[in-house]
């Protein structure tokens, strides 16, 4: 049932990257992608990815080593604030806002009760599902077409219920699946009577047998820190297997089988750690004893959860096992080399930490929120091939999980699949050279609903990060927030109202509106009654950029718009604060142009006012309306030599589209 997608050629990939053929068309590397769950920015003991804010209690020596030897990213982001949206964006390479993704949250977009001002739209395909549809073309499917052997281990989550475990193999690109199904939590970290619980697919049960002395001697003692009691480790014999250990067992078996073929492999190691439940009963006994002793003798100031530390270090030990296998196993396809010399290892988390148990350091917010604490996470790239990863470096480039899709497309020589929209960037240039420029202008997040309670307060917002700046739009009151993350990483001071930042906020607001249109992003609707919204130019709603001046009356069930306000007129193409003949000349110069691939603001400067990558009749209507809002009725016709579009039918049809949309909104009499 797997689909086959045409891909771009290697020559095209070479041209896009500006590299020589030898740099791209080399041996395809193995990929080992280690994906932690709910791991906060400052939960690990590595001090590099979190800019000097490591845990003062938890120990993750393997992560420390990878960060020191590999490339550590300080501005790595997830594409969502909790599990499902990040996983969906990562596998599909798409923003949640796209209708072909449409996964914004775990469960649904109305996790705020029945008293919220707005109502989030249905999510998922079909509606109500927080998984990716079976006709999505995942990066694993792309890698299969490039002759990779693909294995999934642990949590999957973004697959529909019912035949979930088999769908991971049948539809989502994995030759083998060990543990993955629709559940987002392990339920219980331990097996019982040689089987894991219903939250973990029975496919992992082959590795669920109780600990033996031989297992402990071979797989736990060599990777334990010196302060872990040997007696406590030996006491594991005869007790239940921890899921983190079972996952490593399965992954090593998979690599051991696949290394004998001539094909490279993908290991997608989706850890359950450190998702809830967190408690003494979920921690491996030897590690729990270690952290309870630490707690009694030298507790941390920031962190002091013994069970959390034990579960986290258990994950770290199993990463050490994977690394040991890669670094000690000869590569059958490369005489004299070990597997690590042709393998890319990635370490990442699906969202920020949950503050009831985790540590996000100086970042504000937590899992479920679009503040930095909810979306900024550790990311490390490591390889035994110095040409693949520029090791021993720190990279401050903002990157996100959906960038892995294009990165894997280049590394696998598959090329990007034709007919599939990919929103990320190819990271191979900056992985190979820490001084390289990724060339991306902005990253976006959109959450058209609610996730409140348990300390969280996420409401309908759109967010953009560009350079050091982060802007937030709040739909409930049409307000803006602006933060300079270089000087205010904790987002403590909203500087949106400072006149000196007016141009910055105007550019970021315009970016957000054009991006919403370019992705056809859905918006929350008004729950009941009516709502007055003041507009002074452009706004986005109902998948359209529209122009209005005055007050809109929004009724129950109607989308509450993104309002540009008076920050930028849609007719001010050069954004100099004046709407004049120079803007019209710029519009005319770009009329009929196709701006596919241009940055949103570059396209806007050439007349793409609605973010659809074309300067067409709809843009003409928006320009004319915006010009007259700024300069008065009839002012547009006074421009010397203003030519109307020649196709009156097209103008009429475009106008009808806008008017039919606006007919569902009631402008106030004072407009």
TORTI-234905 format. One record per residue (C-alpha): residue in one letter; y, x, z. Coordinates in Angstrom, 2 decimals. Example, Ala and Ser with C-alpha at 12.3 -4.5 7.8 and 13.67 -1.06 7.14 Angstrom:
REM TORTI-234905
[a,[-4.50,12.30,7.80]];
[s,[-1.06,13.67,7.14]];
This chain:
REM TORTI-234905
[x,[0.00,0.00,0.00]];
[x,[2.29,3.00,-0.07]];
[x,[5.22,2.82,-2.46]];
[x,[6.09,5.57,-4.89]];
[x,[9.74,6.43,-5.40]];
[x,[11.13,8.66,-8.09]];
[x,[13.01,11.63,-6.67]];
[x,[15.74,13.92,-7.84]];
[x,[14.65,17.19,-9.41]];
[x,[14.64,20.54,-7.64]];
[x,[17.20,21.77,-10.15]];
[x,[19.52,18.98,-9.08]];
[x,[19.00,19.88,-5.42]];
[x,[19.81,23.51,-6.23]];
[x,[23.04,22.49,-7.95]];
[x,[24.05,20.23,-5.08]];
[x,[23.51,22.96,-2.51]];
[x,[25.07,25.72,-4.57]];
[x,[22.01,27.91,-3.90]];
[x,[19.80,30.00,-6.12]];
[x,[16.46,28.58,-7.12]];
[x,[14.66,31.15,-5.00]];
[x,[16.38,29.91,-1.88]];
[x,[15.18,26.35,-2.41]];
[x,[11.94,26.66,-4.32]];
[x,[10.06,28.76,-1.78]];
[x,[7.09,27.84,0.36]];
[x,[7.38,24.43,1.95]];
[x,[7.66,24.87,5.73]];
[x,[5.65,22.95,8.29]];
[x,[7.79,20.63,10.41]];
[x,[7.22,20.02,14.11]];
[x,[9.69,17.39,15.31]];
[x,[9.73,16.98,19.11]];
[x,[11.56,13.78,20.02]];
[x,[12.23,13.18,23.73]];
[x,[12.98,9.70,25.04]];
[x,[16.07,8.90,27.15]];
[x,[16.79,12.58,27.80]];
[x,[20.37,13.06,28.95]];
[x,[22.73,15.75,27.66]];
[x,[22.51,17.70,30.93]];
[x,[18.95,16.92,32.04]];
[x,[17.45,20.22,30.88]];
[x,[17.95,23.63,32.46]];
[x,[19.21,25.08,29.18]];
[x,[22.97,25.64,29.43]];
[x,[23.74,25.97,25.71]];
[x,[23.40,22.54,24.11]];
[x,[25.41,21.01,26.97]];
[x,[28.21,23.62,26.94]];
[x,[27.42,25.10,30.34]];
[x,[26.37,21.94,32.15]];
[x,[22.62,22.38,32.81]];
[x,[20.60,20.61,35.45]];
[x,[20.69,22.34,38.83]];
[x,[17.26,21.02,39.83]];
[x,[15.02,20.32,36.85]];
[x,[13.26,23.21,35.10]];
[x,[12.65,23.31,31.35]];
[x,[11.98,26.98,30.57]];
[x,[10.58,26.29,27.09]];
[x,[13.67,24.34,26.07]];
[x,[15.77,27.18,27.49]];
[x,[13.88,29.65,25.34]];
[x,[14.18,27.54,22.17]];
[x,[17.93,27.12,22.72]];
[x,[18.42,30.85,23.22]];
[x,[16.26,31.94,20.28]];
[x,[17.04,29.14,17.87]];
[x,[20.18,27.27,16.82]];
[x,[21.60,25.14,19.64]];
[x,[23.85,22.21,18.70]];
[x,[26.57,21.15,21.11]];
[x,[27.78,18.12,19.13]];
[x,[24.50,16.42,18.22]];
[x,[24.49,12.64,18.15]];
[x,[22.09,9.76,17.88]];
[x,[22.75,6.91,15.46]];
[x,[22.38,4.33,18.20]];
[x,[22.80,4.09,21.93]];
[x,[19.21,3.17,22.74]];
[x,[15.71,3.61,21.36]];
[x,[15.28,1.31,18.37]];
[x,[18.49,1.92,16.38]];
[x,[18.16,5.70,16.56]];
[x,[14.52,5.60,15.47]];
[x,[15.22,3.16,12.64]];
[x,[18.15,5.23,11.35]];
[x,[16.17,8.45,11.62]];
[x,[13.16,7.17,9.66]];
[x,[15.21,5.38,6.97]];
[x,[18.14,7.81,6.77]];
[x,[20.54,4.87,7.03]];
[x,[23.29,3.55,9.28]];
[x,[22.30,0.46,11.26]];
[x,[25.16,-1.42,9.59]];
[x,[23.42,-1.44,6.23]];
[x,[21.55,-4.69,5.49]];
[x,[18.49,-2.62,4.54]];
[x,[18.37,-1.28,8.12]];
[x,[20.07,-3.87,10.38]];
[x,[18.67,-2.53,13.68]];
[x,[21.45,-2.11,16.25]];
[x,[19.69,-2.48,19.60]];
[x,[16.41,-2.90,21.40]];
[x,[15.36,-6.57,21.34]];
[x,[18.58,-8.27,20.26]];
[x,[22.38,-8.12,20.17]];
[x,[23.02,-10.73,22.87]];
[x,[21.91,-8.95,26.01]];
[x,[25.03,-10.06,27.85]];
[x,[24.18,-13.63,28.81]];
[x,[25.51,-16.93,27.56]];
[x,[29.04,-16.46,28.85]];
[x,[30.24,-13.74,26.46]];
[x,[33.28,-14.33,24.28]];
[x,[31.43,-13.44,21.10]];
[x,[27.90,-13.85,19.77]];
[x,[26.06,-11.01,18.09]];
[x,[24.36,-11.66,14.74]];
[x,[20.63,-11.68,14.21]];
[x,[19.26,-8.21,13.65]];
[x,[16.18,-6.84,11.95]];
[x,[14.28,-7.61,8.77]];
[x,[13.09,-10.29,9.24]];
[x,[15.60,-11.56,11.78]];
[x,[14.77,-10.95,15.41]];
[x,[12.71,-7.81,14.86]];
[x,[13.89,-4.42,16.13]];
[x,[11.58,-2.55,13.76]];
[x,[11.91,-1.28,10.23]];
[x,[10.39,-3.45,7.48]];
[x,[7.20,-2.35,5.76]];
[x,[9.05,-1.82,2.48]];
[x,[11.33,0.83,4.00]];
[x,[10.76,4.23,2.43]];
[x,[10.61,6.57,5.41]];
[x,[11.01,10.33,5.38]];
[x,[7.30,10.55,6.20]];
[x,[6.47,8.69,2.99]];
[x,[8.74,11.06,1.11]];
[x,[6.92,14.02,2.67]];
[x,[3.56,12.54,1.72]];
[x,[4.69,12.46,-1.90]];
[x,[5.58,16.14,-1.51]];
[x,[1.95,16.85,-0.45]];
[x,[2.60,17.05,3.30]];
[x,[-0.06,15.97,5.75]];
[x,[1.74,13.75,8.26]];
[x,[0.77,12.97,11.83]];
[x,[2.52,10.76,14.38]];
[x,[1.98,11.24,18.12]];
[x,[3.29,9.03,20.92]];
[x,[5.98,6.38,20.85]];
[x,[6.85,4.67,17.55]];
[x,[8.56,1.42,18.67]];
[x,[10.23,0.44,15.37]];
[x,[7.25,-1.34,13.91]];
[x,[6.60,-5.09,13.98]];
[x,[4.12,-6.59,16.41]];
[x,[0.65,-7.68,15.38]];
[x,[-0.84,-4.91,13.26]];
[x,[1.67,-2.40,14.60]];
[x,[-0.59,0.61,15.07]];
[x,[-2.16,0.31,11.63]];
[x,[1.22,-0.27,10.00]];
[x,[2.32,3.21,11.09]];
[x,[-0.35,4.53,8.73]];
[x,[-0.46,1.78,6.10]];
[x,[3.27,1.40,5.51]];
[x,[5.34,4.09,7.20]];
[x,[4.01,7.32,5.79]];
[x,[1.67,8.82,8.38]];
[x,[-1.85,9.90,7.57]];
[x,[-2.75,9.73,11.24]];
[x,[-1.28,7.89,14.22]];
[x,[-2.09,8.71,17.84]];
[x,[-0.51,6.28,20.29]];
[x,[2.25,4.66,18.25]];
[x,[2.77,0.90,18.25]];
[x,[5.57,-1.59,18.83]];
[x,[6.14,-0.86,22.53]];
[x,[9.12,1.11,23.74]];
[x,[7.69,2.20,27.09]];
[x,[4.38,3.83,28.06]];
[x,[3.77,1.15,30.68]];
[x,[1.85,3.75,32.67]];
[x,[1.92,7.48,31.97]];
[x,[-1.72,7.89,33.01]];
[x,[-4.99,6.84,31.41]];
[x,[-7.45,4.81,33.42]];
[x,[-11.22,5.06,32.92]];
[x,[-10.67,7.12,29.80]];
[x,[-8.18,4.79,28.11]];
[x,[-4.42,4.35,28.08]];
[x,[-2.83,0.95,28.68]];
[x,[-1.82,-1.67,26.13]];
[x,[1.61,-0.10,25.62]];
[x,[-0.05,2.89,23.94]];
[x,[-2.18,2.46,20.85]];
[x,[-5.91,3.01,21.49]];
[x,[-5.77,5.68,18.78]];
[x,[-4.78,8.15,21.56]];
[x,[-7.72,7.21,23.77]];
[x,[-9.86,9.92,22.21]];
[x,[-7.79,12.33,24.33]];
[x,[-7.71,10.22,27.51]];
[x,[-10.67,11.75,29.36]];
[x,[-10.12,12.90,32.95]];
[x,[-9.10,16.51,33.60]];
[x,[-11.89,19.06,33.78]];
[x,[-11.78,22.56,35.25]];
[x,[-12.05,24.08,31.77]];
[x,[-9.15,21.95,30.54]];
[x,[-6.95,22.85,33.49]];
[x,[-7.73,26.56,33.14]];
[x,[-6.97,26.58,29.42]];
[x,[-4.12,24.09,29.03]];
[x,[-2.19,23.87,32.30]];
[x,[-2.44,27.11,34.27]];
[x,[-1.16,29.38,31.45]];
[x,[2.00,27.27,31.08]];
[x,[2.81,26.60,34.74]];
[x,[5.74,28.34,36.41]];
[x,[4.90,30.84,39.18]];
[x,[6.16,28.52,41.91]];
[x,[3.62,25.81,41.01]];
[x,[0.74,25.74,43.47]];
[x,[-2.56,26.89,41.94]];
[x,[-4.37,24.72,44.46]];
[x,[-2.35,21.69,43.29]];
[x,[-3.27,22.47,39.69]];
[x,[-6.96,22.76,40.56]];
[x,[-6.69,19.44,42.39]];
[x,[-6.10,17.77,39.01]];
[x,[-9.79,18.20,38.14]];
[x,[-11.41,14.78,38.00]];
[x,[-8.11,12.91,37.99]];
[x,[-6.60,10.80,35.20]];
[x,[-5.08,12.37,32.07]];
[x,[-1.28,12.26,31.64]];
[x,[-0.07,10.95,28.29]];
[x,[2.13,14.01,27.63]];
[x,[-0.95,16.24,27.86]];
[x,[-3.00,13.91,25.67]];
[x,[-0.32,13.91,22.99]];
[x,[-0.29,17.71,22.88]];
[x,[-4.09,17.73,22.67]];
[x,[-3.96,15.40,19.66]];
[x,[-1.13,17.28,17.95]];
[x,[-2.87,20.66,18.31]];
[x,[-6.12,19.21,16.97]];
[x,[-4.21,17.79,14.00]];
[x,[-2.52,21.12,13.22]];
[x,[-5.81,22.95,13.64]];
[x,[-7.41,20.75,11.02]];
[x,[-4.50,20.70,8.60]];
[x,[-3.80,24.43,8.65]];
[x,[-7.04,24.99,6.74]];
[x,[-5.70,23.10,3.75]];
[x,[-3.10,24.45,1.36]];
[x,[-0.73,21.60,2.29]];
[x,[2.07,21.85,4.86]];
[x,[2.13,19.44,7.78]];
[x,[4.57,17.22,9.65]];
[x,[4.00,16.68,13.38]];
[x,[6.19,13.83,14.67]];
[x,[5.83,14.32,18.42]];
[x,[7.59,11.28,19.93]];
[x,[7.34,11.84,23.66]];
[x,[7.34,8.96,26.13]];
[x,[9.06,11.23,28.66]];
[x,[11.43,10.52,30.27]];
[x,[11.50,6.78,29.66]];
[x,[10.84,4.44,32.57]];
[x,[8.75,3.90,34.60]];
[x,[9.82,6.91,36.65]];
[x,[8.17,7.27,40.04]];
[x,[5.73,9.36,41.99]];
[x,[2.79,7.44,40.55]];
[x,[3.83,8.46,37.01]];
[x,[4.11,12.21,37.64]];
[x,[1.32,14.77,37.34]];
[x,[0.26,15.78,40.86]];
[x,[0.84,19.52,40.63]];
[x,[4.38,19.10,39.29]];
[x,[5.25,16.33,41.72]];
[x,[4.23,18.61,44.60]];
[x,[6.40,21.39,43.18]];
[x,[9.51,19.20,42.99]];
[x,[8.94,17.57,46.35]];
[x,[8.83,21.09,47.82]];
[x,[12.03,21.98,45.97]];
[x,[13.64,18.80,47.23]];
[x,[12.84,19.74,50.80]];
[x,[13.99,23.34,50.48]];
[x,[16.64,23.55,47.76]];
[x,[17.74,20.18,46.40]];
[x,[20.17,20.07,43.51]];
[x,[23.72,18.84,43.87]];
[x,[23.66,16.98,40.55]];
[x,[19.95,16.15,40.30]];
[x,[17.36,15.40,42.97]];
[x,[14.69,13.09,41.52]];
[x,[11.34,14.80,42.11]];
[x,[9.35,12.39,39.92]];
[x,[11.82,12.72,37.04]];
[x,[11.70,16.50,37.29]];
[x,[7.90,16.49,37.28]];
[x,[7.66,14.24,34.21]];
[x,[10.30,16.29,32.38]];
[x,[8.69,19.64,33.16]];
[x,[5.36,18.18,32.06]];
[x,[6.92,17.54,28.66]];
[x,[8.35,21.07,28.63]];
[x,[4.92,22.56,29.38]];
[x,[3.41,20.69,26.45]];
[x,[6.18,21.91,24.16]];
[x,[5.15,25.38,25.35]];
[x,[1.57,24.58,24.31]];
[x,[2.71,23.56,20.82]];
[x,[4.80,26.71,20.52]];
[x,[1.93,28.89,21.74]];
[x,[-0.33,27.39,19.09]];
[x,[2.22,28.04,16.33]];
[x,[2.89,31.60,17.47]];
[x,[-0.71,32.69,17.99]];
[x,[-2.51,30.91,15.14]];
[x,[-2.87,32.86,11.89]];
[x,[-1.50,31.09,8.83]];
[x,[-4.37,30.82,6.31]];
[x,[-1.86,30.53,3.47]];
[x,[0.12,33.65,4.43]];
[x,[-1.91,36.75,5.19]];
[x,[-0.68,38.67,8.21]];
[x,[1.55,35.81,9.42]];
[x,[1.26,33.16,12.10]];
[x,[2.12,29.49,11.56]];
[x,[5.45,29.83,13.36]];
[x,[6.75,32.04,10.57]];
[x,[6.65,29.10,8.17]];
[x,[7.50,26.25,10.54]];
[x,[10.70,24.43,11.50]];
[x,[10.70,23.15,15.08]];
[x,[13.26,20.52,16.09]];
[x,[13.93,19.30,19.64]];
[x,[16.01,16.13,20.01]];
[x,[16.47,12.97,22.11]];
[x,[16.81,9.34,21.01]];
[x,[19.84,8.54,23.19]];
[x,[21.69,9.65,26.28]];
[x,[20.30,9.40,29.76]];
[x,[20.11,6.32,31.94]];
[x,[22.39,7.10,34.88]];
[x,[20.09,5.53,37.46]];
[x,[17.75,8.48,36.88]];
[x,[19.38,10.91,34.47]];
[x,[22.29,13.33,34.02]];
[x,[24.79,13.25,31.18]];
[x,[27.01,15.92,32.74]];
[x,[30.73,15.53,32.12]];
[x,[30.13,12.86,29.48]];
[x,[31.22,9.30,30.17]];
[x,[28.75,6.45,29.81]];
[x,[24.99,6.24,29.46]];
[x,[22.08,4.93,27.44]];
[x,[23.09,1.69,25.74]];
[x,[26.78,2.58,25.42]];
[x,[28.76,4.15,22.57]];
[x,[30.59,6.46,24.95]];
[x,[29.57,10.10,24.64]];
[x,[27.01,9.82,27.42]];
[x,[25.09,7.25,25.41]];
[x,[25.06,8.96,22.02]];
[x,[25.50,12.75,22.49]];
[x,[22.16,14.49,23.06]];
[x,[20.46,17.90,23.03]];
[x,[19.42,19.25,19.62]];
[x,[17.75,22.60,18.93]];
[x,[16.37,24.00,15.67]];
[x,[13.95,26.95,15.86]];
[x,[11.82,28.87,13.40]];
[x,[9.95,32.15,13.22]];
[x,[11.57,32.48,9.78]];
[x,[15.09,33.82,10.18]];
[x,[15.95,32.62,6.70]];
[x,[15.17,29.05,7.67]];
[x,[17.05,29.01,10.99]];
[x,[19.87,31.39,11.90]];
[x,[18.45,32.08,15.34]];
[x,[20.31,33.00,18.50]];
[x,[23.36,30.99,17.47]];
[x,[25.36,28.04,18.74]];
[x,[26.57,25.42,16.28]];
[x,[29.43,23.05,17.14]];
[x,[29.16,20.95,13.97]];
[x,[28.82,17.20,14.65]];
[x,[25.40,16.18,13.34]];
[x,[23.20,13.10,13.77]];
[x,[19.54,12.14,13.58]];
[x,[19.69,10.53,10.16]];
[x,[20.60,13.97,8.77]];
[x,[16.94,14.98,9.10]];
[x,[15.92,12.81,6.12]];
[x,[17.98,14.76,3.56]];
[x,[17.11,18.00,5.34]];
[x,[13.39,17.29,4.97]];
[x,[13.96,16.27,1.35]];
[x,[15.30,19.76,0.60]];
[x,[12.77,21.69,2.67]];
[x,[9.84,19.80,1.16]];
[x,[11.26,20.15,-2.37]];
[x,[10.76,16.39,-2.72]];
[x,[14.36,15.73,-3.67]];
[x,[16.10,12.57,-2.50]];
[x,[14.27,9.33,-3.39]];
[x,[15.94,7.43,-6.21]];
[x,[17.08,3.93,-5.34]];
[x,[17.20,4.62,-1.60]];
[x,[20.59,4.85,0.10]];
[x,[20.77,7.83,2.45]];
[x,[23.75,8.20,4.77]];
[x,[23.06,11.56,6.39]];
[x,[23.77,15.10,5.25]];
[x,[21.43,17.94,4.35]];
[x,[21.46,20.39,7.28]];
[x,[19.68,23.25,5.51]];
[x,[22.90,25.16,4.70]];
[x,[24.06,25.22,8.31]];
[x,[20.56,25.87,9.66]];
[x,[20.35,28.98,7.51]];
[x,[23.93,30.09,8.30]];
[x,[25.65,29.01,11.49]];
[x,[29.06,29.73,9.94]];
[x,[28.53,27.34,7.00]];
[x,[30.52,24.10,6.69]];
[x,[28.56,20.86,6.49]];
[x,[31.39,19.16,4.59]];
[x,[31.13,15.78,6.32]];
[x,[34.36,13.96,7.14]];
[x,[33.22,11.50,9.80]];
[x,[30.35,9.89,11.72]];
[x,[30.32,6.15,12.50]];
[x,[28.72,3.74,14.95]];
[x,[28.87,-0.05,14.92]];
[x,[27.63,-2.43,17.59]];
[x,[28.35,-6.11,16.87]];
[x,[26.99,-7.50,20.13]];
[x,[26.45,-7.02,23.86]];
[x,[24.34,-4.85,26.15]];
[x,[25.59,-5.33,29.71]];
[x,[24.15,-5.15,33.20]];
[x,[22.42,-2.42,35.19]];
[x,[25.63,-0.39,35.06]];
[x,[26.11,-0.71,31.30]];
[x,[29.00,-2.50,29.66]];
[x,[28.60,-2.20,25.90]];
[x,[30.57,-4.85,24.01]];
[x,[31.29,-5.34,20.29]];
[x,[32.81,-2.10,19.00]];
[x,[33.13,0.13,15.96]];
[x,[33.46,3.87,16.57]];
[x,[34.31,6.87,14.41]];
[x,[34.29,10.59,15.13]];
[x,[36.19,12.87,12.76]];
[x,[36.92,16.45,13.75]];
[x,[37.82,16.52,17.43]];
[x,[38.97,12.90,17.42]];
[x,[37.05,9.79,18.38]];
[x,[38.48,6.31,17.84]];
[x,[37.09,3.04,19.18]];
[x,[37.89,-0.51,18.04]];
[x,[37.27,-3.39,20.47]];
[x,[36.62,-6.75,18.81]];
[x,[37.21,-8.93,21.86]];
[x,[40.92,-8.10,22.01]];
[x,[41.54,-6.16,18.75]];
[x,[42.53,-3.05,20.71]];
[x,[42.07,0.63,19.87]];
[x,[41.07,3.65,21.94]];
[x,[41.60,7.27,20.91]];
[x,[40.21,10.42,22.54]];
[x,[40.49,14.11,21.75]];
[x,[36.99,15.35,22.57]];
[x,[38.06,18.99,22.42]];
[x,[40.32,18.53,25.43]];
[x,[38.83,15.38,26.97]];
[x,[35.06,15.44,26.54]];
[x,[34.74,12.86,29.31]];
[x,[36.89,10.30,27.45]];
[x,[39.08,9.86,30.51]];
[x,[42.45,9.36,28.76]];
[x,[43.05,6.85,25.97]];
[x,[45.87,8.36,23.88]];
[x,[45.98,5.61,21.24]];
[x,[49.42,4.54,22.37]];
[x,[51.07,7.96,22.11]];
[x,[53.48,8.13,19.13]];
[x,[52.43,11.69,18.33]];
[x,[48.93,10.42,17.58]];
[x,[50.02,7.59,15.29]];
[x,[48.94,9.27,12.05]];
[x,[45.58,10.29,13.51]];
[x,[44.83,6.76,14.70]];
[x,[46.01,5.26,11.40]];
[x,[43.63,7.46,9.42]];
[x,[40.69,6.75,11.72]];
[x,[41.35,2.99,11.73]];
[x,[41.49,2.97,7.95]];
[x,[38.26,4.95,7.82]];
[x,[36.54,2.42,10.07]];
[x,[37.62,-0.57,8.01]];
[x,[36.62,0.98,4.69]];
[x,[33.29,2.13,6.16]];
[x,[32.53,-1.37,7.47]];
[x,[33.04,-2.71,3.96]];
[x,[31.10,0.11,2.31]];
[x,[28.04,-0.68,4.46]];
[x,[28.47,-4.50,4.45]];
[x,[28.44,-4.42,8.23]];
[x,[27.88,-7.75,10.04]];
[x,[30.31,-8.78,12.79]];
[x,[30.02,-10.83,15.95]];
[x,[31.19,-14.44,15.81]];
[x,[33.28,-16.52,18.20]];
[x,[31.07,-18.39,20.67]];
[x,[33.20,-21.50,21.12]];
[x,[36.71,-22.91,20.80]];
[x,[39.34,-21.11,18.77]];
[x,[40.82,-17.64,18.90]];
[x,[44.18,-16.48,17.53]];
[x,[44.21,-13.07,15.91]];
[x,[47.43,-11.45,14.76]];
[x,[47.13,-9.60,11.47]];
[x,[49.72,-7.50,9.71]];
[x,[48.01,-6.40,6.53]];
[x,[44.36,-5.51,6.07]];
[x,[41.36,-6.80,7.95]];
[x,[37.59,-6.89,7.44]];
[x,[35.36,-9.94,7.86]];
[x,[32.65,-11.74,5.91]];
[x,[31.80,-8.54,4.03]];
[x,[35.29,-8.42,2.55]];
[x,[38.46,-6.44,3.09]];
[x,[41.20,-9.02,3.08]];
[x,[44.99,-9.13,3.28]];
[x,[47.00,-11.47,5.47]];
[x,[50.23,-11.55,7.38]];
[x,[50.70,-13.65,10.50]];
[x,[48.11,-15.25,12.73]];
[x,[44.56,-16.24,11.93]];
[x,[42.90,-19.03,13.87]];
[x,[39.23,-18.16,14.24]];
[x,[36.87,-21.05,14.91]];
[x,[33.52,-21.14,16.66]];
[x,[30.83,-19.51,14.55]];
[x,[33.29,-17.48,12.47]];
[x,[33.32,-13.69,12.42]];
[x,[35.99,-12.08,14.58]];
[x,[37.54,-9.51,12.25]];
[x,[38.28,-5.82,12.36]];
[x,[42.08,-5.75,12.15]];
[x,[43.90,-2.75,10.77]];
[x,[47.11,-4.04,12.33]];
[x,[50.38,-2.33,11.46]];
[x,[48.79,1.12,11.44]];
[x,[48.50,1.35,7.65]];
[x,[49.46,-1.03,4.86]];
[x,[46.72,-1.38,2.28]];
[x,[49.35,-0.68,-0.37]];
[x,[50.45,2.61,1.21]];
[x,[48.05,4.75,-0.77]];
[x,[49.76,8.02,0.06]];
[x,[50.10,6.96,3.72]];
[x,[53.68,8.13,3.97]];
[x,[54.83,4.99,5.78]];
[x,[56.59,3.57,2.71]];
[x,[55.12,1.03,0.27]];
[x,[56.83,1.86,-2.99]];
[x,[56.52,2.66,-6.68]];
[x,[54.70,5.93,-5.94]];
[x,[51.85,3.95,-4.44]];
[x,[51.71,1.72,-7.51]];
[x,[51.61,4.76,-9.78]];
[x,[48.71,6.18,-7.76]];
[x,[46.91,2.86,-7.99]];
[x,[47.43,2.61,-11.75]];
[x,[46.23,6.17,-12.26]];
[x,[42.94,5.31,-10.59]];
[x,[42.50,1.79,-11.98]];
[x,[39.01,1.29,-13.34]];
[x,[37.78,4.47,-11.65]];
[x,[34.37,4.98,-10.08]];
[x,[34.72,6.90,-6.81]];
[x,[31.06,7.14,-5.87]];
[x,[30.56,10.16,-3.61]];
[x,[34.20,10.53,-2.62]];
[x,[35.28,10.45,0.99]];
[x,[36.55,6.98,1.92]];
[x,[40.16,8.12,2.31]];
[x,[40.05,10.03,-0.97]];
[x,[38.88,6.86,-2.70]];
[x,[41.58,4.83,-0.95]];
[x,[44.25,7.22,-2.22]];
[x,[43.09,6.39,-5.76]];
[x,[43.12,2.66,-5.26]];
[x,[39.79,1.77,-3.65]];
[x,[41.33,-0.52,-1.07]];
[x,[38.14,-2.37,-0.15]];
[x,[35.77,0.57,0.27]];
[x,[33.36,-0.36,-2.53]];
[x,[33.89,2.95,-4.38]];
[x,[35.68,1.30,-7.31]];
[x,[39.27,0.53,-8.21]];
[x,[38.77,-2.90,-9.70]];
[x,[40.29,-6.37,-9.89]];
[x,[39.71,-7.12,-6.22]];
[x,[41.60,-3.95,-5.33]];
[x,[44.44,-5.03,-7.60]];
[x,[44.75,-8.34,-5.77]];
[x,[44.70,-6.58,-2.40]];
[x,[47.34,-4.10,-3.56]];
[x,[49.64,-6.82,-4.87]];
[x,[49.33,-8.93,-1.72]];
[x,[49.87,-5.91,0.54]];
[x,[52.87,-4.75,-1.49]];
[x,[54.53,-8.13,-1.10]];
[x,[53.69,-8.31,2.61]];
[x,[55.58,-5.05,3.01]];
[x,[58.47,-5.71,0.61]];
[x,[58.81,-9.47,0.37]];
[x,[57.59,-12.22,-1.93]];
[x,[58.10,-11.43,-5.59]];
[x,[58.75,-7.74,-4.96]];
[x,[55.66,-6.62,-6.83]];
[x,[56.82,-8.12,-10.14]];
[x,[60.07,-6.20,-9.89]];
[x,[58.28,-2.89,-10.32]];
[x,[59.14,-1.44,-13.73]];
[x,[56.36,-2.04,-16.25]];
[x,[53.85,-3.57,-13.87]];
[x,[50.86,-4.57,-16.00]];
[x,[48.64,-7.33,-14.74]];
[x,[44.91,-6.86,-15.45]];
[x,[44.26,-8.10,-18.94]];
[x,[41.29,-10.31,-18.08]];
[x,[42.78,-13.42,-16.58]];
[x,[39.30,-14.84,-15.95]];
[x,[38.35,-11.83,-13.86]];
[x,[41.56,-12.12,-11.85]];
[x,[40.93,-15.79,-11.25]];
[x,[37.34,-15.22,-10.20]];
[x,[38.31,-12.45,-7.81]];
[x,[41.07,-14.55,-6.33]];
[x,[38.66,-17.43,-5.90]];
[x,[36.34,-15.20,-3.88]];
[x,[39.11,-14.24,-1.49]];
[x,[40.51,-17.76,-1.24]];
[x,[37.10,-19.33,-0.58]];
[x,[36.55,-16.85,2.23]];
[x,[39.94,-17.49,3.75]];
[x,[39.53,-21.26,3.46]];
[x,[37.17,-21.03,6.41]];
[x,[39.96,-19.56,8.48]];
[x,[43.05,-21.51,9.43]];
[x,[46.35,-19.60,9.27]];
[x,[48.80,-20.88,11.83]];
[x,[51.92,-22.70,10.81]];
[x,[54.02,-19.79,11.98]];
[x,[52.56,-17.41,9.44]];
